[in-house]
């Protein structure tokens, strides 16, 4: 998977552009809105769509 333009914070459902992407995965992310930095709490836009679309 290519590096996405942004990630979505599951905590506040806001996009964040502050993240590190390596080997098809997120290794670091930070949400300016809710200050979350739990990598598990961030999804790519595609994954987020799949999650809410079902
Ligand atoms: Zn957030």
PDB file of the backbone (N, CA, C, O) and the ligand in Angstrom, with CONECT records:
HET     ZN  A 101       1
ATOM      1  N   UNK A   1       0.847  -1.195   0.000  1.00  0.00           N
ATOM      2  CA  UNK A   1       0.000   0.000   0.000  1.00  0.00           C
ATOM      3  C   UNK A   1       0.887   1.252   0.000  1.00  0.00           C
ATOM      4  O   UNK A   1       1.877   1.331   0.728  1.00  0.00           O
ATOM      5  N   UNK A   2       0.515   2.206  -0.819  1.00  0.00           N
ATOM      6  CA  UNK A   2       1.281   3.447  -0.891  1.00  0.00           C
ATOM      7  C   UNK A   2       0.992   4.322   0.320  1.00  0.00           C
ATOM      8  O   UNK A   2      -0.024   4.166   0.997  1.00  0.00           O
ATOM      9  N   UNK A   3       1.882   5.216   0.566  1.00  0.00           N
ATOM     10  CA  UNK A   3       1.690   6.151   1.676  1.00  0.00           C
ATOM     11  C   UNK A   3       0.449   7.005   1.402  1.00  0.00           C
ATOM     12  O   UNK A   3       0.351   7.653   0.360  1.00  0.00           O
ATOM     13  N   UNK A   4      -0.499   6.999   2.349  1.00  0.00           N
ATOM     14  CA  UNK A   4      -1.702   7.813   2.141  1.00  0.00           C
ATOM     15  C   UNK A   4      -1.400   9.299   2.346  1.00  0.00           C
ATOM     16  O   UNK A   4      -0.386   9.663   2.942  1.00  0.00           O
ATOM     17  N   UNK A   5      -2.289  10.142   1.848  1.00  0.00           N
ATOM     18  CA  UNK A   5      -2.105  11.585   1.997  1.00  0.00           C
ATOM     19  C   UNK A   5      -2.243  12.011   3.456  1.00  0.00           C
ATOM     20  O   UNK A   5      -1.583  12.939   3.923  1.00  0.00           O
ATOM     21  N   UNK A   6      -3.115  11.305   4.153  1.00  0.00           N
ATOM     22  CA  UNK A   6      -3.347  11.639   5.551  1.00  0.00           C
ATOM     23  C   UNK A   6      -3.912  10.426   6.264  1.00  0.00           C
ATOM     24  O   UNK A   6      -4.305   9.450   5.624  1.00  0.00           O
ATOM     25  N   UNK A   7      -3.952  10.484   7.574  1.00  0.00           N
ATOM     26  CA  UNK A   7      -4.581   9.436   8.372  1.00  0.00           C
ATOM     27  C   UNK A   7      -5.773  10.034   9.096  1.00  0.00           C
ATOM     28  O   UNK A   7      -5.862  11.249   9.272  1.00  0.00           O
ATOM     29  N   UNK A   8      -6.684   9.173   9.512  1.00  0.00           N
ATOM     30  CA  UNK A   8      -7.835   9.639  10.269  1.00  0.00           C
ATOM     31  C   UNK A   8      -7.721   9.140  11.705  1.00  0.00           C
ATOM     32  O   UNK A   8      -7.521   7.952  11.957  1.00  0.00           O
ATOM     33  N   UNK A   9      -7.851  10.075  12.630  1.00  0.00           N
ATOM     34  CA  UNK A   9      -7.812   9.761  14.056  1.00  0.00           C
ATOM     35  C   UNK A   9      -9.169   9.200  14.462  1.00  0.00           C
ATOM     36  O   UNK A   9     -10.194   9.859  14.289  1.00  0.00           O
ATOM     37  N   UNK A  10      -9.176   7.990  14.998  1.00  0.00           N
ATOM     38  CA  UNK A  10     -10.447   7.367  15.372  1.00  0.00           C
ATOM     39  C   UNK A  10     -11.057   8.036  16.592  1.00  0.00           C
ATOM     40  O   UNK A  10     -12.270   7.996  16.797  1.00  0.00           O
ATOM     41  N   UNK A  11     -10.215   8.641  17.387  1.00  0.00           N
ATOM     42  CA  UNK A  11     -10.671   9.258  18.622  1.00  0.00           C
ATOM     43  C   UNK A  11     -11.595  10.441  18.352  1.00  0.00           C
ATOM     44  O   UNK A  11     -12.629  10.589  19.004  1.00  0.00           O
ATOM     45  N   UNK A  12     -11.220  11.286  17.386  1.00  0.00           N
ATOM     46  CA  UNK A  12     -12.022  12.481  17.090  1.00  0.00           C
ATOM     47  C   UNK A  12     -12.432  12.538  15.623  1.00  0.00           C
ATOM     48  O   UNK A  12     -13.066  13.500  15.190  1.00  0.00           O
ATOM     49  N   UNK A  13     -12.073  11.515  14.862  1.00  0.00           N
ATOM     50  CA  UNK A  13     -12.432  11.407  13.455  1.00  0.00           C
ATOM     51  C   UNK A  13     -11.953  12.598  12.630  1.00  0.00           C
ATOM     52  O   UNK A  13     -12.623  13.025  11.690  1.00  0.00           O
ATOM     53  N   UNK A  14     -10.796  13.124  12.992  1.00  0.00           N
ATOM     54  CA  UNK A  14     -10.198  14.221  12.239  1.00  0.00           C
ATOM     55  C   UNK A  14      -9.008  13.697  11.441  1.00  0.00           C
ATOM     56  O   UNK A  14      -8.339  12.754  11.862  1.00  0.00           O
ATOM     57  N   UNK A  15      -8.748  14.313  10.287  1.00  0.00           N
ATOM     58  CA  UNK A  15      -7.568  13.923   9.527  1.00  0.00           C
ATOM     59  C   UNK A  15      -6.311  14.519  10.143  1.00  0.00           C
ATOM     60  O   UNK A  15      -6.337  15.623  10.686  1.00  0.00           O
ATOM     61  N   UNK A  16      -5.217  13.783  10.053  1.00  0.00           N
ATOM     62  CA  UNK A  16      -3.945  14.330  10.494  1.00  0.00           C
ATOM     63  C   UNK A  16      -2.890  14.078   9.429  1.00  0.00           C
ATOM     64  O   UNK A  16      -2.860  13.027   8.788  1.00  0.00           O
ATOM     65  N   UNK A  17      -2.036  15.061   9.261  1.00  0.00           N
ATOM     66  CA  UNK A  17      -0.961  14.932   8.276  1.00  0.00           C
ATOM     67  C   UNK A  17       0.374  14.667   8.962  1.00  0.00           C
ATOM     68  O   UNK A  17       1.416  14.572   8.313  1.00  0.00           O
ATOM     69  N   UNK A  18       0.323  14.552  10.273  1.00  0.00           N
ATOM     70  CA  UNK A  18       1.542  14.339  11.046  1.00  0.00           C
ATOM     71  C   UNK A  18       1.694  12.861  11.353  1.00  0.00           C
ATOM     72  O   UNK A  18       1.166  12.366  12.349  1.00  0.00           O
ATOM     73  N   UNK A  19       2.420  12.158  10.489  1.00  0.00           N
ATOM     74  CA  UNK A  19       2.637  10.736  10.734  1.00  0.00           C
ATOM     75  C   UNK A  19       3.843  10.239   9.966  1.00  0.00           C
ATOM     76  O   UNK A  19       4.279  10.843   8.986  1.00  0.00           O
ATOM     77  N   UNK A  20       4.370   9.122  10.436  1.00  0.00           N
ATOM     78  CA  UNK A  20       5.493   8.465   9.774  1.00  0.00           C
ATOM     79  C   UNK A  20       5.002   7.175   9.156  1.00  0.00           C
ATOM     80  O   UNK A  20       4.297   6.394   9.796  1.00  0.00           O
ATOM     81  N   UNK A  21       5.372   6.958   7.926  1.00  0.00           N
ATOM     82  CA  UNK A  21       4.914   5.792   7.181  1.00  0.00           C
ATOM     83  C   UNK A  21       6.132   4.998   6.744  1.00  0.00           C
ATOM     84  O   UNK A  21       7.049   5.551   6.137  1.00  0.00           O
ATOM     85  N   UNK A  22       6.150   3.711   7.046  1.00  0.00           N
ATOM     86  CA  UNK A  22       7.287   2.883   6.648  1.00  0.00           C
ATOM     87  C   UNK A  22       6.841   1.458   6.396  1.00  0.00           C
ATOM     88  O   UNK A  22       6.078   0.891   7.178  1.00  0.00           O
ATOM     89  N   UNK A  23       7.320   0.876   5.297  1.00  0.00           N
ATOM     90  CA  UNK A  23       7.022  -0.524   4.964  1.00  0.00           C
ATOM     91  C   UNK A  23       5.524  -0.812   5.028  1.00  0.00           C
ATOM     92  O   UNK A  23       5.089  -1.760   5.681  1.00  0.00           O
ATOM     93  N   UNK A  24       4.748   0.018   4.343  1.00  0.00           N
ATOM     94  CA  UNK A  24       3.301  -0.193   4.238  1.00  0.00           C
ATOM     95  C   UNK A  24       2.559  -0.121   5.566  1.00  0.00           C
ATOM     96  O   UNK A  24       1.483  -0.701   5.713  1.00  0.00           O
ATOM     97  N   UNK A  25       3.122   0.579   6.517  1.00  0.00           N
ATOM     98  CA  UNK A  25       2.432   0.666   7.794  1.00  0.00           C
ATOM     99  C   UNK A  25       2.733   1.990   8.493  1.00  0.00           C
ATOM    100  O   UNK A  25       3.719   2.660   8.186  1.00  0.00           O
ATOM    101  N   UNK A  26       1.881   2.345   9.420  1.00  0.00           N
ATOM    102  CA  UNK A  26       2.084   3.556  10.215  1.00  0.00           C
ATOM    103  C   UNK A  26       3.004   3.210  11.381  1.00  0.00           C
ATOM    104  O   UNK A  26       2.748   2.260  12.122  1.00  0.00           O
ATOM    105  N   UNK A  27       4.060   3.974  11.539  1.00  0.00           N
ATOM    106  CA  UNK A  27       4.920   3.703  12.689  1.00  0.00           C
ATOM    107  C   UNK A  27       4.790   4.799  13.749  1.00  0.00           C
ATOM    108  O   UNK A  27       5.125   4.584  14.914  1.00  0.00           O
ATOM    109  N   UNK A  28       4.307   5.961  13.346  1.00  0.00           N
ATOM    110  CA  UNK A  28       4.109   7.049  14.301  1.00  0.00           C
ATOM    111  C   UNK A  28       3.007   7.961  13.787  1.00  0.00           C
ATOM    112  O   UNK A  28       2.918   8.209  12.585  1.00  0.00           O
ATOM    113  N   UNK A  29       2.172   8.459  14.682  1.00  0.00           N
ATOM    114  CA  UNK A  29       1.130   9.391  14.259  1.00  0.00           C
ATOM    115  C   UNK A  29       0.782  10.302  15.425  1.00  0.00           C
ATOM    116  O   UNK A  29       0.913   9.934  16.593  1.00  0.00           O
ATOM    117  N   UNK A  30       0.340  11.490  15.075  1.00  0.00           N
ATOM    118  CA  UNK A  30      -0.047  12.451  16.103  1.00  0.00           C
ATOM    119  C   UNK A  30      -1.251  13.255  15.629  1.00  0.00           C
ATOM    120  O   UNK A  30      -1.271  13.745  14.500  1.00  0.00           O
ATOM    121  N   UNK A  31      -2.251  13.388  16.491  1.00  0.00           N
ATOM    122  CA  UNK A  31      -3.432  14.179  16.175  1.00  0.00           C
ATOM    123  C   UNK A  31      -3.357  15.505  16.920  1.00  0.00           C
ATOM    124  O   UNK A  31      -3.265  15.550  18.147  1.00  0.00           O
ATOM    125  N   UNK A  32      -3.401  16.590  16.138  1.00  0.00           N
ATOM    126  CA  UNK A  32      -3.334  17.929  16.755  1.00  0.00           C
ATOM    127  C   UNK A  32      -4.622  18.283  17.477  1.00  0.00           C
ATOM    128  O   UNK A  32      -4.626  19.122  18.377  1.00  0.00           O
ATOM    129  N   UNK A  33      -5.722  17.638  17.078  1.00  0.00           N
ATOM    130  CA  UNK A  33      -7.032  17.992  17.635  1.00  0.00           C
ATOM    131  C   UNK A  33      -7.185  17.449  19.062  1.00  0.00           C
ATOM    132  O   UNK A  33      -7.528  18.188  19.985  1.00  0.00           O
ATOM    133  N   UNK A  34      -6.925  16.153  19.225  1.00  0.00           N
ATOM    134  CA  UNK A  34      -7.143  15.542  20.537  1.00  0.00           C
ATOM    135  C   UNK A  34      -5.834  15.082  21.182  1.00  0.00           C
ATOM    136  O   UNK A  34      -5.846  14.467  22.249  1.00  0.00           O
ATOM    137  N   UNK A  35      -4.709  15.381  20.532  1.00  0.00           N
ATOM    138  CA  UNK A  35      -3.345  15.059  21.003  1.00  0.00           C
ATOM    139  C   UNK A  35      -3.095  13.559  21.164  1.00  0.00           C
ATOM    140  O   UNK A  35      -2.164  13.154  21.860  1.00  0.00           O
ATOM    141  N   UNK A  36      -3.917  12.745  20.526  1.00  0.00           N
ATOM    142  CA  UNK A  36      -3.682  11.305  20.560  1.00  0.00           C
ATOM    143  C   UNK A  36      -2.417  10.967  19.785  1.00  0.00           C
ATOM    144  O   UNK A  36      -2.154  11.543  18.729  1.00  0.00           O
ATOM    145  N   UNK A  37      -1.641  10.037  20.310  1.00  0.00           N
ATOM    146  CA  UNK A  37      -0.486   9.559  19.551  1.00  0.00           C
ATOM    147  C   UNK A  37      -0.373   8.042  19.585  1.00  0.00           C
ATOM    148  O   UNK A  37       0.699   7.471  19.387  1.00  0.00           O
ATOM    149  N   UNK A  38      -1.513   7.405  19.844  1.00  0.00           N
ATOM    150  CA  UNK A  38      -1.574   5.947  19.793  1.00  0.00           C
ATOM    151  C   UNK A  38      -1.710   5.517  18.333  1.00  0.00           C
ATOM    152  O   UNK A  38      -2.713   5.815  17.685  1.00  0.00           O
ATOM    153  N   UNK A  39      -0.713   4.828  17.827  1.00  0.00           N
ATOM    154  CA  UNK A  39      -0.722   4.421  16.419  1.00  0.00           C
ATOM    155  C   UNK A  39      -1.963   3.588  16.092  1.00  0.00           C
ATOM    156  O   UNK A  39      -2.507   3.669  14.991  1.00  0.00           O
ATOM    157  N   UNK A  40      -2.395   2.793  17.060  1.00  0.00           N
ATOM    158  CA  UNK A  40      -3.572   1.943  16.857  1.00  0.00           C
ATOM    159  C   UNK A  40      -4.844   2.752  16.602  1.00  0.00           C
ATOM    160  O   UNK A  40      -5.822   2.235  16.060  1.00  0.00           O
ATOM    161  N   UNK A  41      -4.818   4.007  16.993  1.00  0.00           N
ATOM    162  CA  UNK A  41      -6.011   4.835  16.885  1.00  0.00           C
ATOM    163  C   UNK A  41      -6.103   5.598  15.566  1.00  0.00           C
ATOM    164  O   UNK A  41      -6.967   6.461  15.405  1.00  0.00           O
ATOM    165  N   UNK A  42      -5.218   5.284  14.626  1.00  0.00           N
ATOM    166  CA  UNK A  42      -5.239   5.979  13.346  1.00  0.00           C
ATOM    167  C   UNK A  42      -5.451   4.992  12.206  1.00  0.00           C
ATOM    168  O   UNK A  42      -4.884   3.899  12.193  1.00  0.00           O
ATOM    169  N   UNK A  43      -6.283   5.404  11.246  1.00  0.00           N
ATOM    170  CA  UNK A  43      -6.552   4.575  10.076  1.00  0.00           C
ATOM    171  C   UNK A  43      -6.266   5.374   8.810  1.00  0.00           C
ATOM    172  O   UNK A  43      -6.332   6.603   8.802  1.00  0.00           O
ATOM    173  N   UNK A  44      -5.945   4.646   7.738  1.00  0.00           N
ATOM    174  CA  UNK A  44      -5.858   5.300   6.433  1.00  0.00           C
ATOM    175  C   UNK A  44      -7.287   5.624   5.994  1.00  0.00           C
ATOM    176  O   UNK A  44      -8.237   5.014   6.484  1.00  0.00           O
ATOM    177  N   UNK A  45      -7.444   6.580   5.075  1.00  0.00           N
ATOM    178  CA  UNK A  45      -8.792   6.916   4.592  1.00  0.00           C
ATOM    179  C   UNK A  45      -9.515   5.686   4.038  1.00  0.00           C
ATOM    180  O   UNK A  45     -10.720   5.538   4.242  1.00  0.00           O
ATOM    181  N   UNK A  46      -8.798   4.809   3.342  1.00  0.00           N
ATOM    182  CA  UNK A  46      -9.422   3.604   2.794  1.00  0.00           C
ATOM    183  C   UNK A  46      -9.940   2.689   3.897  1.00  0.00           C
ATOM    184  O   UNK A  46     -11.057   2.179   3.821  1.00  0.00           O
ATOM    185  N   UNK A  47      -9.121   2.489   4.917  1.00  0.00           N
ATOM    186  CA  UNK A  47      -9.533   1.634   6.024  1.00  0.00           C
ATOM    187  C   UNK A  47     -10.707   2.252   6.776  1.00  0.00           C
ATOM    188  O   UNK A  47     -11.612   1.556   7.235  1.00  0.00           O
ATOM    189  N   UNK A  48     -10.666   3.569   6.888  1.00  0.00           N
ATOM    190  CA  UNK A  48     -11.756   4.256   7.603  1.00  0.00           C
ATOM    191  C   UNK A  48     -13.073   4.113   6.839  1.00  0.00           C
ATOM    192  O   UNK A  48     -14.118   3.846   7.432  1.00  0.00           O
ATOM    193  N   UNK A  49     -13.010   4.295   5.515  1.00  0.00           N
ATOM    194  CA  UNK A  49     -14.196   4.115   4.677  1.00  0.00           C
ATOM    195  C   UNK A  49     -14.764   2.712   4.835  1.00  0.00           C
ATOM    196  O   UNK A  49     -15.977   2.530   4.942  1.00  0.00           O
ATOM    197  N   UNK A  50     -13.863   1.708   4.848  1.00  0.00           N
ATOM    198  CA  UNK A  50     -14.297   0.324   4.973  1.00  0.00           C
ATOM    199  C   UNK A  50     -14.971   0.108   6.328  1.00  0.00           C
ATOM    200  O   UNK A  50     -15.937  -0.647   6.446  1.00  0.00           O
ATOM    201  N   UNK A  51     -14.448   0.776   7.330  1.00  0.00           N
ATOM    202  CA  UNK A  51     -14.973   0.612   8.688  1.00  0.00           C
ATOM    203  C   UNK A  51     -16.377   1.206   8.812  1.00  0.00           C
ATOM    204  O   UNK A  51     -17.280   0.562   9.346  1.00  0.00           O
ATOM    205  N   UNK A  52     -16.559   2.424   8.321  1.00  0.00           N
ATOM    206  CA  UNK A  52     -17.864   3.077   8.483  1.00  0.00           C
ATOM    207  C   UNK A  52     -18.839   2.703   7.380  1.00  0.00           C
ATOM    208  O   UNK A  52     -20.044   2.923   7.507  1.00  0.00           O
ATOM    209  N   UNK A  53     -18.316   2.135   6.290  1.00  0.00           N
ATOM    210  CA  UNK A  53     -19.162   1.806   5.152  1.00  0.00           C
ATOM    211  C   UNK A  53     -19.915   0.493   5.312  1.00  0.00           C
ATOM    212  O   UNK A  53     -20.850   0.209   4.563  1.00  0.00           O
ATOM    213  N   UNK A  54     -19.509  -0.296   6.280  1.00  0.00           N
ATOM    214  CA  UNK A  54     -20.125  -1.612   6.420  1.00  0.00           C
ATOM    215  C   UNK A  54     -21.343  -1.573   7.354  1.00  0.00           C
ATOM    216  O   UNK A  54     -21.980  -2.602   7.582  1.00  0.00           O
TER     217      UNK A  54
HETATM  218 ZN    ZN A 101      -7.804  13.025  17.300  1.00  0.00          ZN
END
